């Protein structure tokens, strides 16, 4: 099947898509961790509490994106579903980074 005028000839491969998701996730996780550190410096809330809040918030956002992606897939909206799955992966990567930072913080306090 040859592409028509409106279609593009090159489709991104899975490796490129996953690489983009990973870069986006690491960039956003770095931003979230920086915000948690700033909140710790200027607020009365400890860093551990900020990290737990970030884990909860981004875990819920990831779950919501995953649910919406499944719903979009059931209605045959595969483009929307793939975007929502990527968003869920990014949110779960942020959760993982916050969990890792929290466990490193706990290990350094022991």
ABEGO torsion letter per residue (X at the ends): XBBBAABBABBBBAAAAAAAAAAAAAAAAAAAAAAAAAAAAABABBAAAAAAAAAAAAAAAAAAAAAAAAAAAAAGBAAAAAAAAAAAAAAAAAAAAAAAAAAAAAAAAX
